[in-house]
Amino acid sequence: MSRKAFLLSVCLCLAAAGGSVLWSATARPAPGPIQPPKRIVSLNLCADQLILALADRGQIAGLTRNAMDRDMSAEVDRAKGVPMLANSAEQILAIDPDLVAGMPARRSAAVGGLKGRGYRTLDLTSADSLADIYASIRATAAAVGHPDRGDVMIARMKGELASLPRPGRGRVAAYYQRRGYMTGTGTLIDDLMRRMGLVNLAAKLGKPPLAQVSLEEMVAARPDFLIVETATDRVTDQGSEMLHHPALRDIPRISIPQAWTVCGTQAYTLAARNMAYRIIQWDRVHH
């Protein structure tokens, strides 16, 4: 499980068969030519999004329920009308899939029922960098029988990212989440920060990839920017309330939808563009 996935599993209790997040994909090699699958089942939120973006709609036999959660998935619009899976091995066995994507590492009722069935799988590993995202796109595109689509997607992402400035100019930013969790180095968020020319506060403080940082410690560190999830722009519970403490009011904020960063997908470019735009806009207003 990835570092941010650990926090999400604690806070959100993903309800699909699988549910680990921030993954890249690696297809198991198979001998001889492989026919494009006709009944793809996804057991993972991030696999949902890659499958939706790279497979034909008619190939998709089932996705996790999180595929329709706009706060979690960047491909909700594409997922409309696609069958959603319960945490049931029987349901998946009835589909008789010819590709099971996103087989989670941990056991669940569905996974336990699928083990040893000999299904062709698209297994998942942690995605903590842009290079991991490219690897996941290539592997998923190949597994669904459309490698050219993966090449096109990667080329488009590279072109979009190459055109973005690096407005951070060495300033310090903290990705601050509900209940005071801060994301550290070696993560996808850290990769985004460095691409924008920002320095991760977690690195300056010597924090691990995921750490709970008190309000007092954050105020004392005084980062140049706080990066937060758009879902916390409003106070909805105690977890988001601390992000609106008056002591943090004067620190500029960059709000990014969680759905753009929770998984290693093409949404990375949306997050990068949004981050660059908000930094530039803040500089224009205040300088």
Backbone torsions as a table, in degrees:
resi	resn	phi	psi	omega
1	MET	NA	142.0	-179.7
2	SER	-75.7	171.2	-175.4
3	ARG	-68.8	-46.3	178.2
4	LYS	-70.7	-29.7	178.0
5	ALA	-61.4	-35.4	179.6
6	PHE	-59.7	-47.2	179.8
7	LEU	-64.1	-42.2	-178.7
8	LEU	-66.0	-36.2	179.8
9	SER	-66.1	-31.6	177.7
10	VAL	-74.2	-44.3	-172.2
11	CYS	-84.8	-32.0	-169.9
12	LEU	-112.4	-19.9	179.4
13	CYS	50.0	65.5	-177.1
14	LEU	-54.5	136.2	-167.6
15	ALA	-104.6	8.9	-178.9
16	ALA	-93.5	173.6	175.6
17	ALA	-75.9	99.3	-171.2
18	GLY	121.1	-117.3	173.0
19	GLY	97.3	-5.2	174.7
20	SER	-68.3	150.8	-173.6
21	VAL	-131.0	176.6	-174.0
22	LEU	55.2	62.1	-177.9
23	TRP	-119.7	154.6	164.6
24	SER	-114.2	167.3	-171.7
25	ALA	-113.2	144.0	173.9
26	THR	-135.1	117.3	-178.2
27	ALA	-80.8	139.0	173.9
28	ARG	-69.1	132.8	179.0
29	PRO	-66.5	146.4	178.1
30	ALA	-133.3	144.9	-177.9
31	PRO	-72.3	143.9	174.5
32	GLY	74.0	175.9	179.8
33	PRO	-67.1	145.9	-178.4
34	ILE	-113.2	127.8	176.3
35	GLN	-76.0	143.7	177.5
36	PRO	-57.0	133.2	-178.9
37	PRO	-65.9	150.1	-179.5
38	LYS	-110.4	-15.1	-178.5
39	ARG	-137.0	84.5	-177.8
40	ILE	-90.7	131.5	174.7
41	VAL	-118.4	133.5	177.1
42	SER	-110.7	135.8	178.5
43	LEU	-112.3	17.2	-170.5
44	ASN	-148.4	136.8	-179.2
45	LEU	-53.7	-44.0	-177.0
46	CYS	-74.8	-36.6	174.4
47	ALA	-63.3	-37.3	175.4
48	ASP	-48.9	-50.7	-172.7
49	GLN	-70.1	-38.4	178.0
50	LEU	-67.4	-40.6	178.6
51	ILE	-64.6	-44.6	179.7
52	LEU	-60.4	-36.3	-176.3
53	ALA	-80.2	-24.5	-170.0
54	LEU	-117.7	-20.5	-179.4
55	ALA	-96.7	160.8	169.3
56	ASP	-70.2	146.4	-179.5
57	ARG	-58.6	-38.6	-178.9
58	GLY	-67.3	-15.0	177.5
59	GLN	-80.7	-18.5	-169.6
60	ILE	-90.1	117.6	-178.3
61	ALA	-100.4	-16.0	180.0
62	GLY	-179.7	139.8	177.6
63	LEU	-126.3	168.5	176.3
64	THR	-73.8	160.1	179.9
65	ARG	-63.8	-24.5	179.0
66	ASN	-66.9	-15.3	178.6
67	ALA	-62.4	-20.7	179.6
68	MET	-103.4	10.4	178.6
69	ASP	-94.5	107.4	-175.0
70	ARG	-64.2	-25.4	178.0
71	ASP	-75.2	-17.8	-175.0
72	MET	-111.8	-30.5	-173.6
73	SER	-116.9	136.5	176.9
74	ALA	-88.3	1.6	-176.6
75	GLU	-121.1	30.7	-177.0
76	VAL	-58.7	-43.0	-176.6
77	ASP	-62.0	-38.1	178.1
78	ARG	-71.4	-23.5	-175.5
79	ALA	-81.0	-13.6	-177.1
80	LYS	-59.6	128.4	178.7
81	GLY	90.0	-10.4	178.2
82	VAL	-82.5	139.3	179.9
83	PRO	-59.3	137.1	177.3
84	MET	-103.6	139.4	-175.5
85	LEU	-96.8	142.0	168.3
86	ALA	-86.7	171.4	178.7
87	ASN	-79.7	67.5	-171.5
88	SER	-137.2	119.3	176.0
89	ALA	-65.8	-35.3	-179.3
90	GLU	-60.4	-41.7	-179.8
91	GLN	-62.9	-42.5	-179.2
92	ILE	-69.6	-40.5	178.9
93	LEU	-63.3	-34.0	179.0
94	ALA	-66.4	-30.9	177.7
95	ILE	-71.4	-30.9	-175.9
96	ASP	53.8	62.3	-174.4
97	PRO	-66.5	151.0	172.3
98	ASP	-102.9	3.7	168.8
99	LEU	-154.6	124.8	174.9
100	VAL	-109.5	112.8	-175.8
101	ALA	-100.7	140.9	174.9
102	GLY	77.4	35.2	177.6
103	MET	-58.0	113.0	-176.3
104	PRO	-68.5	155.5	179.8
105	ALA	-72.6	-36.1	-177.7
106	ARG	-86.7	159.4	-178.5
107	ARG	-82.1	146.3	171.4
108	SER	-143.0	175.1	-179.5
109	ALA	-58.6	-43.4	-178.1
110	ALA	-68.7	-46.1	-177.2
111	VAL	-64.6	-40.8	179.5
112	GLY	-59.1	-35.0	179.8
113	GLY	-77.5	-15.5	-177.6
114	LEU	-97.3	-19.6	-178.1
115	LYS	-58.1	136.4	176.1
116	GLY	79.7	6.6	-178.9
117	ARG	-85.9	-9.7	176.8
118	GLY	78.5	18.1	178.2
119	TYR	-68.8	142.4	170.8
120	ARG	-68.0	133.8	-173.0
121	THR	-126.5	155.8	170.0
122	LEU	-117.0	96.7	-174.2
123	ASP	-80.4	162.4	-171.6
124	LEU	-125.1	142.6	173.7
125	THR	-131.5	166.7	-174.5
126	SER	-64.1	138.1	177.7
127	ALA	-115.5	106.8	-176.4
128	ASP	-121.3	14.2	179.6
129	SER	-155.6	167.0	177.4
130	LEU	-62.9	-37.4	178.0
131	ALA	-59.9	-37.8	176.9
132	ASP	-64.3	-38.3	179.4
133	ILE	-63.3	-45.7	178.8
134	TYR	-59.8	-40.4	179.2
135	ALA	-63.7	-40.6	-179.4
136	SER	-67.3	-38.6	179.2
137	ILE	-64.5	-46.6	-179.8
138	ARG	-60.5	-46.1	-177.2
139	ALA	-66.9	-40.9	-179.9
140	THR	-67.5	-44.5	179.3
141	ALA	-59.1	-41.3	178.8
142	ALA	-66.7	-40.9	-177.2
143	ALA	-66.1	-33.4	-179.5
144	VAL	-89.1	-0.9	174.8
145	GLY	89.8	17.4	-179.4
146	HIS	-134.4	62.6	-177.2
147	PRO	-60.3	-29.5	179.7
148	ASP	-63.1	-34.5	178.9
149	ARG	-65.3	-36.3	176.0
150	GLY	-63.8	-43.1	178.7
151	ASP	-61.2	-42.4	-179.9
152	VAL	-65.2	-43.4	-179.5
153	MET	-62.2	-45.3	-179.7
154	ILE	-64.8	-42.2	178.9
155	ALA	-61.7	-40.5	178.9
156	ARG	-65.2	-44.3	178.8
157	MET	-61.0	-44.6	180.0
158	LYS	-61.9	-40.6	178.9
159	GLY	-64.6	-43.0	-179.7
160	GLU	-65.7	-42.7	-178.8
161	LEU	-69.3	-34.8	-179.9
162	ALA	-65.2	-26.6	-178.3
163	SER	-84.6	-7.6	-177.0
164	LEU	-84.4	142.7	175.3
165	PRO	-77.1	175.6	174.7
166	ARG	-119.6	77.2	-170.6
167	PRO	-78.5	-4.3	-177.1
168	GLY	-63.4	-36.7	177.9
169	ARG	51.0	41.0	174.9
170	GLY	78.3	5.9	178.2
171	ARG	-73.1	160.5	-172.1
172	VAL	-98.5	135.4	178.2
173	ALA	-132.1	151.2	176.6
174	ALA	-125.9	128.0	173.6
175	TYR	-87.6	100.5	-171.3
176	TYR	-107.3	127.2	-173.0
177	GLN	-118.7	179.1	177.8
178	ARG	-50.2	144.0	177.7
179	ARG	61.2	20.2	172.7
180	GLY	80.5	19.7	177.4
181	TYR	-81.2	137.1	178.3
182	MET	-120.8	135.5	-178.9
183	THR	-88.5	132.9	-174.1
184	GLY	-100.2	-157.5	-176.5
185	THR	-78.9	166.2	-179.9
186	GLY	72.2	22.9	-179.0
187	THR	-124.4	168.0	179.5
188	LEU	-64.7	-38.1	177.3
189	ILE	-63.6	-41.5	178.0
190	ASP	-62.9	-39.2	176.7
191	ASP	-60.1	-43.4	177.5
192	LEU	-62.3	-44.2	179.3
193	MET	-57.8	-48.5	-178.2
194	ARG	-63.9	-35.9	177.7
195	ARG	-63.9	-30.4	178.7
196	MET	-87.3	-0.5	-178.7
197	GLY	81.9	19.3	179.2
198	LEU	-97.6	155.4	175.0
199	VAL	-106.0	129.8	-179.7
200	ASN	-74.9	123.4	179.0
201	LEU	-56.6	-33.9	-179.2
202	ALA	-58.4	-36.1	178.2
203	ALA	-67.5	-41.1	179.9
204	LYS	-65.3	-33.2	-178.4
205	LEU	-91.6	-4.3	-179.9
206	GLY	69.6	33.9	-178.0
207	LYS	-86.4	155.9	176.4
208	PRO	-73.7	176.8	-177.5
209	PRO	-56.1	-29.4	175.8
210	LEU	-138.8	120.0	-176.3
211	ALA	-140.9	145.7	174.9
212	GLN	-91.3	119.3	-176.2
213	VAL	-113.9	125.7	-177.6
214	SER	-68.5	159.7	176.9
215	LEU	-58.5	-41.7	-179.0
216	GLU	-63.4	-40.9	-180.0
217	GLU	-68.0	-37.9	179.0
218	MET	-67.0	-42.2	179.0
219	VAL	-63.3	-41.4	179.9
220	ALA	-65.7	-35.3	-179.6
221	ALA	-71.9	-30.5	176.8
222	ARG	48.1	66.6	176.9
223	PRO	-67.6	160.2	178.5
224	ASP	-74.0	-29.1	179.2
225	PHE	-141.5	146.3	166.3
226	LEU	-107.2	126.5	173.9
227	ILE	-100.1	123.1	-175.9
228	VAL	-131.1	163.1	176.4
229	GLU	-81.5	139.7	-178.6
230	THR	-58.7	-28.1	179.7
231	ALA	-63.4	-19.4	179.9
232	THR	-98.7	9.3	177.5
233	ASP	-63.8	-25.2	176.1
234	ARG	-115.0	149.6	175.8
235	VAL	-79.0	116.8	179.9
236	THR	-118.0	-19.1	-180.0
237	ASP	-165.4	-176.9	-178.9
238	GLN	-64.8	-29.9	-179.6
239	GLY	-63.7	-37.5	179.8
240	SER	-91.1	-16.7	-175.4
241	GLU	-61.6	-40.1	-176.5
242	MET	-65.1	-25.1	179.0
243	LEU	-71.0	-11.0	-179.2
244	HIS	-110.3	17.5	177.9
245	HIS	-63.4	139.7	-179.5
246	PRO	-53.6	-27.9	-178.3
247	ALA	-66.7	-21.2	-179.5
248	LEU	-97.8	-2.7	-169.0
249	ARG	-60.6	-33.6	-174.3
250	ASP	-87.7	-1.5	178.3
251	ILE	-87.9	121.7	-179.4
252	PRO	-57.5	143.3	-176.5
253	ARG	-116.8	143.3	172.4
254	ILE	-118.4	110.0	-178.6
255	SER	-95.3	128.6	-179.0
256	ILE	-132.7	133.6	176.7
257	PRO	-58.5	133.2	178.4
258	GLN	-58.0	-32.3	-178.2
259	ALA	-61.8	-19.6	179.9
260	TRP	-86.0	-15.8	-174.4
261	THR	-123.1	-12.0	-175.2
262	VAL	-71.1	-23.8	179.5
263	CYS	-126.7	154.0	175.7
264	GLY	-85.1	87.0	-178.6
265	THR	-135.8	-172.7	178.5
266	GLN	-63.7	-14.2	177.9
267	ALA	-64.4	-13.1	175.3
268	TYR	-52.6	-40.3	-178.1
269	THR	-68.2	-34.0	176.3
270	LEU	-63.2	-44.2	179.4
271	ALA	-64.2	-42.2	179.8
272	ALA	-64.0	-45.0	179.9
273	ARG	-63.1	-42.6	-180.0
274	ASN	-64.3	-42.0	-179.2
275	MET	-64.8	-45.4	179.2
276	ALA	-61.5	-44.6	-178.3
277	TYR	-60.8	-44.9	-176.2
278	ARG	-68.7	-36.2	177.0
279	ILE	-66.3	-45.3	180.0
280	ILE	-61.9	-43.7	179.6
281	GLN	-62.8	-41.4	179.3
282	TRP	-63.9	-42.5	179.3
283	ASP	-62.2	-39.4	-179.1
284	ARG	-65.1	-38.3	-178.1
285	VAL	-74.1	-33.4	-170.8
286	HIS	-106.7	2.5	178.1
287	HIS	-132.5	NA	NA
